[in-house]
Amino acid sequence: MRTPSRTSGPPRSSSAPCPAPWGDADNVIYEICNEPNGSTSWADIKAYAEAVIPIIRANDPDAVIVVGTPTWSQDLAAAAADPLPDANVMYALHFYAATHEDDLRHALSTAVAGGLPVFVTEFGICEASGAGEIDYASANLWVRLMNELDVSYICWNLSNKDETAALFKPGCAKTSGFTLDDLTDEGLWLVDTLKSPGFSREEVALARAEVKDNSAGAQMLVSADDTLQWTFQVADRWEEGGRTFFRYEMAGSNYSAGVKSWSVVVPFNGEVTLEDAWNCQASASGTRLTVANDAHNGNVPAGAFVRDVGFIVSGPADLAVVEYE
């Protein structure tokens, strides 16, 4: 985890006012006691907070104050058992998805269910060291849970440090005008998770996607959302007139509520031309093929399937569907 806080000695306090702009700013959040660790107890943290918070309140009465929790800001239970009396205080949770999994997610759920206001002021999707492998599955579970609980979260870290947790590649020296090529795998994941602020959804999907094998018989997952999950198969391919033709068969599985209509955008790694389609309405534009239901197969109840849908496209020999993660 990151910079440990001071863990011993008496609390420090000061009557000096905060810098003038802070007290008048609506966008400033105060976090005290960053990642208490070692032998630091909640009683130690609470005593420090009770000394410092009145000073902040004297200068910024309405500010949100986040207080760290024991064990590198992971022990929410201790704070929940003896919270501070200030109504505008939140409690910090820090996690790294490849290290902290079900046990800490359960602790978050329990704390929030008990009424503790929690703010995840630091998290990453790799190991707690800031290095190592990314655990996308655990990261996605964390985000889903935080969204369900209405818990705010901040990803570490906005730097080009040569480590997994950095959002920018080590060679990126920019201070503005960033492109997707400047982002690390964690950076791309975060932009995708936040619904691509500053970038188009297609750009981000392509940057994070893997181009699948386009040989006959190859299968792939193209998209999955709250309604239908689509799989595609290259049923046939052939050469004609200097172009390569591909016949795709597609099927949809409805794992959610029933729908009355459906539409899916199929991204390719190159420009495509639609040659034919059956049991669907299809159109091509650049590298995208949009496939929508026909009159007879738009109604798909929960648990049902869409089958016998397909299309033929032509394009370069290396044309391939892009599979989303």
N, C-alpha and C positions, 0 to 999 in steps of 0.2 A: 504494500500500500504506500501512501505518500507521506509527506513530511510529518513526523510525529510531533505532537504538542509537548510542552513542558509537563513533566509528570510528577514533580515533587516540589516542595517549598511552599510558602504561603501564597495565597492569591495576590496578584498585583492589582492595584486599583489606582485611579487617577481622577482628579477633579477637572482636568483640562478638557475643554469642550472639543467636540468633533470638529473637523474642518467645516467651515461655514456652508459650502455647497452640499455636504452630505445631509444635513438636517432638513434642508428644503427639497431634496430630491425624492421623487416618488418611486424611483427605480433602484434604490439601494437596499440590499438585504444584508444584515449583519450576521456573520457566522463566528461564533466564539468556541474555543476548545476544539481545534482541529485534530481529530483522531486520537483522543486520549488512549494511552496504552500502558503496558506494564502493570504496576500495582495501583494505578489510578482508579479509584472507585467512583460510583455515581455520587456518593456523598461529597467527595472532593470536588467533582465537577459542579454539583449543585451549589456548593458554597462559593465557588469562584463566580458562577453565573449570578448569584444573588448579590455579589459585590459589584459586578461589572454592569449588569442590566440597568440599574438605576441611573448610571452615568449616561448610557446610551439614551434612555428615556428622557433625561433632562434636555437632551439636544434634539431628539427625534422621537416624539411621543408615540407616533403611530407605526413605526417601522416594524417589519417582520424581523425577528431575531431567531436564528437557528443555533441550537446548542448541541455540541458534540456529545456522543454517548460512549460508554466504556468499550474497551477491546476494539480499538481502531474504528469507532463509530459503528458498532454492530450490535451492541447489547441494548436493544430497545426495551426489553422487559424491565430492566432496572429503572429506566426513566418512567415507564408506564406505572410502575408500582409507587412512585413518589415524584410526581411531576411538579414543575415550578408553578407558582400561583399566577404568573403573568398570562393573561388570556391570548396574547399575540406572540407566543413563543412556539417554535416548532423544534423537532428533534431530528438530528442527522442520522442517516443510514448511508454507509458506503459499501459497495460490493464490486467484485470482479467476477464476471459470469463463468469463467473457466475454473474458478476456485470455489465460489460461494453458490450453492445450488438450493436444493429443496429445503434444507433446514433453515436457511436464512430467509428464504421466501415465506416459509411458514411463520417465522418470527415477525416478518412484516405484516402478514395478513392478521395475525393475532393482535399485534399492537394497534393497527388501524381499527379493527373490529372493536377494540376496547376503548376507542375514542382518542388515541394518541395522534396528534398531528405530526406527520412524518414528511421530511423533505430529503430525497436522495440527492445530496449535494456533490457526490462524486461516484461515478461508476465507470467500468470499462468492460469490454467483452472478451478480454484475454485473461491471463493469470494475474494474481494479486501483485506480482512483482512489476507489472507493466509490460512484461515480455511473454514469451511462450506462445502457445497456440491460441487461436480464437475459437470459442465455443458458440457458434451461431445458434444452436438449438437452445442452450441455456439462456443466451442473451434475449432471444425472442420470447421465451417464457417470462423472463423478468419484465420486459416491456409490456407484454400482455397483462401481467398482474398489476403493474403500476398504473396502467391505463384504467383497468377495471376498478382499482381502488381510488382513482383520482389523486394519485401521488405524483408530484412534480419531480423531475429528474434532470441532472446535468452530467454530460459525458466528459470524462477526462481523456485526452488533454489537447488543447489547442496549441500544438507545437509541431516542429519538424524534427524532434528528437528521434534518434535511431532506435526506436522501440515499438513494439506492437501497439501500445496504447496511444501513440501519437496519431493525430488525424491527418497530418501532412507528411509526405515523403521527405526523407532527409535532404534530398537535393532541391527541395522547394524553398527558395529564398524570397518569395513574394510577400507583400503585405496587403495586396488587393488583386482583383482580377483573376481569381482562382478558377481553374477548370477541373473537371473530373480527373484528369490525368495527374493532378497535383495531390490527390487524396490517396491515403493508404486504404487497405482493406477495411479497417475500422471506420475510416472517414467515409468511405462509400456506403458502408452499412448504416451509419448514422444518417447520412443524407437521405438514403432510401427509407429508413424508419420514420424520419420526420417529413415524409411525403415530398421530398425533392425540392426544398426551398432554394430558389435561384437556378434550378435546372428543370428540364422537362422530365416527366416520368419515363418517357421512352429512352432518353439519354442515360438515365440512371440504370434502368433495367438492362440496357445493352452493356453498360460498363461493368455490371455485376454478373452478367449472364455468361453461360458457356454455350458455344456453338456446337450443336449436336451432329453426330454422324448422319450424312445424307445418303448413305447407301440403302438399297432396297432392304426392307425389313427392320430398319432402325426405328426405335420408338422413343418418345420424349414427352415430358410434362411441359406444357407451354404456360398455362396460367392456372391459378387457383385463387378463388376469392370466397366470399361468404355464401355463395350460391353453388355454382358449378365448377368442378375441376375437370380440365380438359387434357386429354392425351392425344398425341398424333403419331401416325405411323407412315413411313414411306412405303407405299404399296408397290410402286414401280418407278423406274426412271429410264430415260432413253435419250439419245442424241438425234437431232433433226435440224437441218439448215443452219448449222453453226451454233445452235442453242441447246441447252439441256432441259428436258421436261421431267417434272416430278408429279406423281399422282399420290396425294395424301388422303388417308382415311382418318377421321377424327371421331372421338367419343367423349361424351360428358357424363359425369356422375354428380348427382345432386345430394350433397351431404348436409344441406341446410333446409330452410323453409322452401315451400313450393314457389315456382316462378311462372309468370304468364308469357314471358318472352326472354330471350337471351341474345347476347352478342359478345364476341371475343375478338380481340386484335391479335393477329399472329405476326410476330416480328421475325424478319429474316436478316441475314448478314449482308444482303445485297439487294439491288432493285429487282422486283418480281413483276411478271405480267400474268394476269389471270387468263387462263385458256378455257376453263370449264368449271362448273360446280353443280352439285346435286343435293337435293333435300336441304338447301340453305340459300340465303341471299348473300352474295360475296362481291367484294370490290377491292381493287388493289390501288395503292398510292405510294410510290417510291418503294421503300423497304417494308411496308406494312400491308397486310392483307386483313380486311375486316370480314368476319363471317357472322351472320345473324340467322335467326330461325326463319324457317319457311312457315307458311300459314298453318301447316298441320302438326308442327313439332315444337311450337313455342311453349306450350303448357307442360311443365315438368314438375310433378309432385316431389315432395321430399322423399329421398330414397330411391328415386327413379333414375333412368339413364336416357341419354340421347345417343342413338346409333345410326349407322347407315348414312352418314354425312361425309362429304368429301369434296375435293377440288383438285384441279390440275393447274400448275403454274409452270412458267418457264423462266430461265435466268441463266447466269453463269454456271459453269460446271461445279464450282465450289459452293453453290447456293445451299444454305442450310437454315433450318429453323433455329431460333435462339431460345434456349430453355431458361426460364426464370428460376432463381433459387427458391 
